[in-house]
Amino acid sequence: MCTNPENENQAYYQPIHGQVEYFCDRAIGWAELGKTANEDKKVSILYYNHDGGKDNIGASYLDIGSSFTLLLEQMQAEGYDLGNDTIPNGR
């Protein structure tokens, strides 16, 4: 925050140009992604296979296999290219 040199009771925010540019580039990227066909998008899903249960802050007691199956089926229905393999049945 900066103080107005002509009126010290008045303050204003001065933009940080690098951050404004980053924000604008990111907004443009999201807008372009929205116009991209689902079949042309590249998506990564990361899953760490580790012990579950109450001591785990991750997906404790959730049925991850079924969730992945449902997610992949929905993505396929919406036009995402999942390759030539079948969707694994995690149910």
NUZA-64398 format. One record per atom (N, C-alpha, C): chain; atom name; residue in one letter; x, y, z. Coordinates in Angstrom, 2 decimals. Layout:
BEGIN
mol | atom | type | u | v | w
A | CA | a | X | Y | Z
...
This chain:
BEGIN
mol | atom | type | u | v | w
A | N | m | 0.85 | -1.16 | 0.00
A | CA | m | 0.00 | 0.00 | 0.00
A | C | m | 0.91 | 1.23 | 0.00
A | N | c | 0.52 | 2.21 | -0.77
A | CA | c | 1.30 | 3.45 | -0.90
A | C | c | 0.46 | 4.62 | -0.41
A | N | t | 1.12 | 5.61 | 0.11
A | CA | t | 0.46 | 6.82 | 0.55
A | C | t | 0.54 | 7.87 | -0.55
A | N | n | -0.56 | 8.56 | -0.75
A | CA | n | -0.60 | 9.63 | -1.74
A | C | n | 0.27 | 10.78 | -1.24
A | N | p | 1.28 | 11.18 | -2.01
A | CA | p | 2.16 | 12.25 | -1.54
A | C | p | 1.45 | 13.60 | -1.39
A | N | e | 0.34 | 13.77 | -2.09
A | CA | e | -0.40 | 15.03 | -2.01
A | C | e | -1.41 | 15.03 | -0.86
A | N | n | -1.76 | 13.83 | -0.38
A | CA | n | -2.70 | 13.72 | 0.72
A | C | n | -2.33 | 12.48 | 1.52
A | N | e | -1.64 | 12.64 | 2.63
A | CA | e | -1.15 | 11.48 | 3.37
A | C | e | -2.25 | 10.68 | 4.06
A | N | n | -3.49 | 11.16 | 4.06
A | CA | n | -4.62 | 10.40 | 4.59
A | C | n | -5.21 | 9.45 | 3.53
A | N | q | -4.71 | 9.59 | 2.32
A | CA | q | -5.21 | 8.77 | 1.23
A | C | q | -4.15 | 7.75 | 0.83
A | N | a | -4.57 | 6.48 | 0.74
A | CA | a | -3.64 | 5.41 | 0.36
A | C | a | -4.19 | 4.70 | -0.87
A | N | y | -3.30 | 4.05 | -1.56
A | CA | y | -3.70 | 3.28 | -2.74
A | C | y | -2.78 | 2.08 | -2.88
A | N | y | -3.25 | 1.13 | -3.67
A | CA | y | -2.45 | -0.06 | -3.94
A | C | y | -1.74 | 0.12 | -5.27
A | N | q | -0.50 | -0.26 | -5.28
A | CA | q | 0.29 | -0.19 | -6.51
A | C | q | 0.48 | -1.62 | -7.01
A | N | p | 0.09 | -1.87 | -8.27
A | CA | p | 0.20 | -3.24 | -8.79
A | C | p | 1.65 | -3.68 | -8.93
A | N | i | 1.87 | -4.96 | -8.75
A | CA | i | 3.18 | -5.56 | -9.02
A | C | i | 3.06 | -6.16 | -10.41
A | N | h | 3.69 | -5.52 | -11.38
A | CA | h | 3.45 | -5.82 | -12.79
A | C | h | 3.71 | -7.29 | -13.14
A | N | g | 4.74 | -7.89 | -12.58
A | CA | g | 5.01 | -9.30 | -12.86
A | C | g | 3.88 | -10.20 | -12.42
A | N | q | 3.26 | -9.87 | -11.27
A | CA | q | 2.14 | -10.68 | -10.78
A | C | q | 0.87 | -10.44 | -11.58
A | N | v | 0.67 | -9.20 | -12.03
A | CA | v | -0.48 | -8.90 | -12.88
A | C | v | -0.36 | -9.65 | -14.20
A | N | e | 0.83 | -9.66 | -14.78
A | CA | e | 1.07 | -10.37 | -16.03
A | C | e | 0.84 | -11.88 | -15.85
A | N | y | 1.35 | -12.43 | -14.76
A | CA | y | 1.16 | -13.85 | -14.46
A | C | y | -0.33 | -14.18 | -14.34
A | N | f | -1.06 | -13.35 | -13.61
A | CA | f | -2.50 | -13.57 | -13.41
A | C | f | -3.24 | -13.51 | -14.74
A | N | c | -2.91 | -12.55 | -15.58
A | CA | c | -3.57 | -12.41 | -16.89
A | C | c | -3.25 | -13.60 | -17.79
A | N | d | -2.00 | -14.02 | -17.81
A | CA | d | -1.63 | -15.19 | -18.61
A | C | d | -2.39 | -16.43 | -18.15
A | N | r | -2.52 | -16.58 | -16.85
A | CA | r | -3.23 | -17.74 | -16.30
A | C | r | -4.72 | -17.68 | -16.67
A | N | a | -5.32 | -16.52 | -16.57
A | CA | a | -6.74 | -16.36 | -16.92
A | C | a | -6.96 | -16.66 | -18.40
A | N | i | -6.07 | -16.20 | -19.26
A | CA | i | -6.17 | -16.48 | -20.69
A | C | i | -6.03 | -17.98 | -20.93
A | N | g | -5.10 | -18.62 | -20.24
A | CA | g | -4.91 | -20.06 | -20.38
A | C | g | -6.16 | -20.84 | -19.99
A | N | w | -6.80 | -20.45 | -18.88
A | CA | w | -8.03 | -21.12 | -18.45
A | C | w | -9.14 | -20.91 | -19.47
A | N | a | -9.24 | -19.69 | -20.02
A | CA | a | -10.27 | -19.41 | -21.03
A | C | a | -10.03 | -20.26 | -22.28
A | N | e | -8.78 | -20.38 | -22.70
A | CA | e | -8.47 | -21.19 | -23.88
A | C | e | -8.74 | -22.68 | -23.60
A | N | l | -8.45 | -23.12 | -22.40
A | CA | l | -8.73 | -24.51 | -22.03
A | C | l | -10.22 | -24.81 | -22.10
A | N | g | -11.03 | -23.84 | -21.72
A | CA | g | -12.48 | -24.01 | -21.78
A | C | g | -13.00 | -24.17 | -23.20
A | N | k | -12.26 | -23.63 | -24.18
A | CA | k | -12.65 | -23.74 | -25.59
A | C | k | -12.07 | -24.98 | -26.26
A | N | t | -11.13 | -25.64 | -25.59
A | CA | t | -10.49 | -26.82 | -26.15
A | C | t | -11.41 | -28.03 | -26.02
A | N | a | -11.52 | -28.79 | -27.08
A | CA | a | -12.34 | -30.01 | -27.03
A | C | a | -11.74 | -30.98 | -26.01
A | N | n | -12.60 | -31.68 | -25.29
A | CA | n | -12.13 | -32.61 | -24.27
A | C | n | -11.17 | -33.64 | -24.83
A | N | e | -11.41 | -34.10 | -26.06
A | CA | e | -10.53 | -35.11 | -26.65
A | C | e | -9.11 | -34.60 | -26.89
A | N | d | -8.95 | -33.28 | -26.91
A | CA | d | -7.63 | -32.68 | -27.14
A | C | d | -6.92 | -32.28 | -25.85
A | N | k | -7.59 | -32.42 | -24.71
A | CA | k | -6.99 | -32.04 | -23.43
A | C | k | -6.11 | -33.17 | -22.92
A | N | k | -5.07 | -32.80 | -22.19
A | CA | k | -4.20 | -33.77 | -21.54
A | C | k | -4.39 | -33.63 | -20.03
A | N | v | -4.74 | -34.74 | -19.39
A | CA | v | -5.06 | -34.73 | -17.97
A | C | v | -4.17 | -35.74 | -17.26
A | N | s | -3.68 | -35.37 | -16.10
A | CA | s | -2.92 | -36.31 | -15.25
A | C | s | -3.68 | -36.51 | -13.95
A | N | i | -3.75 | -37.75 | -13.53
A | CA | i | -4.35 | -38.08 | -12.24
A | C | i | -3.27 | -38.76 | -11.42
A | N | l | -2.93 | -38.18 | -10.30
A | CA | l | -1.90 | -38.73 | -9.44
A | C | l | -2.55 | -39.47 | -8.27
A | N | y | -2.07 | -40.65 | -8.02
A | CA | y | -2.58 | -41.44 | -6.90
A | C | y | -1.38 | -42.10 | -6.23
A | N | y | -1.26 | -41.89 | -4.96
A | CA | y | -0.19 | -42.52 | -4.19
A | C | y | -0.77 | -43.72 | -3.47
A | N | n | -0.28 | -44.88 | -3.79
A | CA | n | -0.78 | -46.11 | -3.17
A | C | n | -0.07 | -46.30 | -1.83
A | N | h | -0.77 | -46.01 | -0.77
A | CA | h | -0.20 | -46.15 | 0.57
A | C | h | -1.29 | -46.64 | 1.51
A | N | d | -0.90 | -46.98 | 2.69
A | CA | d | -1.85 | -47.51 | 3.66
A | C | d | -2.95 | -46.50 | 3.94
A | N | g | -4.16 | -47.01 | 4.12
A | CA | g | -5.29 | -46.15 | 4.45
A | C | g | -5.55 | -46.16 | 5.94
A | N | g | -6.71 | -45.71 | 6.29
A | CA | g | -7.11 | -45.74 | 7.70
A | C | g | -7.06 | -44.39 | 8.35
A | N | k | -7.35 | -44.38 | 9.63
A | CA | k | -7.49 | -43.12 | 10.35
A | C | k | -6.18 | -42.36 | 10.50
A | N | d | -5.03 | -43.03 | 10.39
A | CA | d | -3.76 | -42.34 | 10.54
A | C | d | -3.29 | -41.67 | 9.25
A | N | n | -4.04 | -41.85 | 8.19
A | CA | n | -3.68 | -41.29 | 6.90
A | C | n | -4.51 | -40.04 | 6.66
A | N | i | -3.87 | -38.93 | 6.29
A | CA | i | -4.62 | -37.70 | 6.04
A | C | i | -5.17 | -37.65 | 4.62
A | N | g | -4.91 | -38.68 | 3.82
A | CA | g | -5.37 | -38.71 | 2.44
A | C | g | -6.81 | -39.18 | 2.34
A | N | a | -7.04 | -40.19 | 1.57
A | CA | a | -8.38 | -40.69 | 1.29
A | C | a | -8.77 | -41.79 | 2.27
A | N | s | -8.78 | -41.47 | 3.52
A | CA | s | -9.07 | -42.46 | 4.56
A | C | s | -10.43 | -43.10 | 4.38
A | N | y | -10.42 | -44.41 | 4.35
A | CA | y | -11.63 | -45.23 | 4.30
A | C | y | -12.50 | -45.00 | 3.06
A | N | l | -11.96 | -44.36 | 2.03
A | CA | l | -12.73 | -44.15 | 0.81
A | C | l | -12.44 | -45.27 | -0.18
A | N | d | -13.40 | -45.55 | -1.01
A | CA | d | -13.26 | -46.61 | -2.01
A | C | d | -12.65 | -45.99 | -3.27
A | N | i | -11.35 | -45.89 | -3.30
A | CA | i | -10.65 | -45.22 | -4.39
A | C | i | -10.85 | -45.95 | -5.71
A | N | g | -10.83 | -47.27 | -5.71
A | CA | g | -11.02 | -48.03 | -6.95
A | C | g | -12.31 | -47.67 | -7.65
A | N | s | -13.41 | -47.68 | -6.91
A | CA | s | -14.71 | -47.32 | -7.49
A | C | s | -14.74 | -45.87 | -7.94
A | N | s | -14.12 | -45.00 | -7.16
A | CA | s | -14.09 | -43.58 | -7.52
A | C | s | -13.35 | -43.37 | -8.83
A | N | f | -12.21 | -44.05 | -9.00
A | CA | f | -11.47 | -43.94 | -10.26
A | C | f | -12.29 | -44.47 | -11.43
A | N | t | -12.96 | -45.58 | -11.23
A | CA | t | -13.78 | -46.15 | -12.29
A | C | t | -14.87 | -45.17 | -12.70
A | N | l | -15.57 | -44.61 | -11.74
A | CA | l | -16.63 | -43.64 | -12.04
A | C | l | -16.07 | -42.39 | -12.72
A | N | l | -14.94 | -41.91 | -12.24
A | CA | l | -14.31 | -40.73 | -12.83
A | C | l | -13.95 | -40.99 | -14.29
A | N | l | -13.30 | -42.12 | -14.56
A | CA | l | -12.89 | -42.44 | -15.93
A | C | l | -14.09 | -42.66 | -16.84
A | N | e | -15.13 | -43.31 | -16.33
A | CA | e | -16.34 | -43.50 | -17.14
A | C | e | -16.98 | -42.17 | -17.50
A | N | q | -17.03 | -41.24 | -16.55
A | CA | q | -17.61 | -39.92 | -16.81
A | C | q | -16.75 | -39.14 | -17.79
A | N | m | -15.44 | -39.22 | -17.63
A | CA | m | -14.55 | -38.53 | -18.56
A | C | m | -14.72 | -39.08 | -19.97
A | N | q | -14.83 | -40.38 | -20.10
A | CA | q | -15.03 | -41.00 | -21.41
A | C | q | -16.36 | -40.55 | -22.02
A | N | a | -17.41 | -40.47 | -21.19
A | CA | a | -18.73 | -40.04 | -21.67
A | C | a | -18.70 | -38.59 | -22.14
A | N | e | -17.80 | -37.79 | -21.57
A | CA | e | -17.70 | -36.37 | -21.94
A | C | e | -16.70 | -36.13 | -23.05
A | N | g | -16.18 | -37.21 | -23.65
A | CA | g | -15.35 | -37.08 | -24.84
A | C | g | -13.86 | -37.10 | -24.64
A | N | y | -13.40 | -37.35 | -23.43
A | CA | y | -11.96 | -37.45 | -23.20
A | C | y | -11.43 | -38.73 | -23.83
A | N | d | -10.27 | -38.66 | -24.45
A | CA | d | -9.64 | -39.82 | -25.05
A | C | d | -8.87 | -40.56 | -23.97
A | N | l | -9.35 | -41.74 | -23.60
A | CA | l | -8.72 | -42.52 | -22.56
A | C | l | -7.81 | -43.60 | -23.12
A | N | g | -7.58 | -43.56 | -24.40
A | CA | g | -6.72 | -44.56 | -25.01
A | C | g | -7.53 | -45.78 | -25.43
A | N | n | -6.83 | -46.86 | -25.75
A | CA | n | -7.48 | -48.06 | -26.27
A | C | n | -7.78 | -49.11 | -25.21
A | N | d | -7.25 | -48.94 | -24.02
A | CA | d | -7.48 | -49.94 | -22.97
A | C | d | -8.90 | -49.78 | -22.40
A | N | t | -9.39 | -50.85 | -21.81
A | CA | t | -10.68 | -50.78 | -21.15
A | C | t | -10.51 | -50.10 | -19.79
A | N | i | -11.59 | -49.57 | -19.30
A | CA | i | -11.56 | -48.94 | -17.97
A | C | i | -11.56 | -50.05 | -16.94
A | N | p | -10.61 | -50.03 | -16.02
A | CA | p | -10.56 | -51.09 | -15.01
A | C | p | -11.79 | -51.01 | -14.10
A | N | n | -12.26 | -52.16 | -13.71
A | CA | n | -13.43 | -52.22 | -12.84
A | C | n | -12.95 | -52.22 | -11.39
A | N | g | -13.02 | -51.07 | -10.76
A | CA | g | -12.58 | -50.95 | -9.37
A | C | g | -13.68 | -51.17 | -8.38
A | N | r | -14.84 | -51.59 | -8.87
A | CA | r | -15.99 | -51.76 | -7.97
A | C | r | -15.96 | -53.09 | -7.29
